[in-house]
C-alpha cells in the first residue's frame, strides 16, 4: 500500500500545482479535483482532509513547486522564478 499512498500524494501535489497556475475560469474545477483527492487521502489515512492539506502545503508543496518550476522554466533565471 505505500505505493498507493505515494501515488496519491503525487496526484495531490500535481492538482495543487494545476490549481495554482491554471486559467481563472478553470480554478473552481481544479480546486474540486484536489479537494476530492484530499478526501481520498483522508479516508485512506483516517485524518481530516484539512489536516492533510495543511501538512502538504507546509512541508511538501514548497519544494515540489520549486522543483517543478525549475524544470518547466529552465530558460528563466532563478531570481525571476522565485515567486
N, C-alpha and C positions, 0 to 999 in steps of 0.2 A: 503493500500500500504506500510506502514512501514515494514511489514514482508517481502515484496518483496525486499525492499532496504537492509534490514538486511541480507537476504539470499544471495543477490548479493555480498555484502561486504564480507561475509564469503567465498563465492566461489572465489573472487578475492584474499583474503588472502591465501587460500589454493593453488591457482595457483601460486602466488609469491613464496611460500614456495617450491612447487614442482619444479619450475624452478630453484630455488637456489640450491637444493640438488639432482637434477636428474643427470643421467649419461651424459657426454658431448655430446654424439650422439643424445640425446633427447632434448637438450636445446632449439633449434630453435622451435621445435614443442610446447614445454611447454610455451615458450615466446609468441607464436602465440595465445595460449589459453588465457593467461592473458591479452594480448592486445585486444582480442575480448571481453572479459569481461569488460575491461575498456571502450571500445566503447559503450557497452550496458549501462554502468553506466552514460556515458556522455550523451547519448540520453535520459535517464531517468531523469537526473538532469538538463540538459541544460548547463553543464560545460564541458570544454575541457577534454579529456582523460588524457592529460599530467598533468593538474592541479590536477585531482583526484589521479593520480599515485603519484605525489609529496606529497600530503596531507596524503595518506595512508602510504607511506614509512616513512614519518616523524613522524606521530602521532600513527598510529595503528600497523603497522607491527612489530616494535621492540618488543613490549610487546607480540604480538601474537607469534612471533618467539621464544622468550624466554620461554613462557609457553609451546609451543609445544615441543621444545627440552627437557624441563624439564620432560614432560610427556613421551616422546618417549625414552629418555635416562636416565631413573631413576637410573640405576646402576652406572652411570658415575658421579664422583664428580663435583659439581657446578663450581669449578675453571677451570676444563678442558672443560666444556660445554660452557663457556662464548663466545667463538668465533664461 
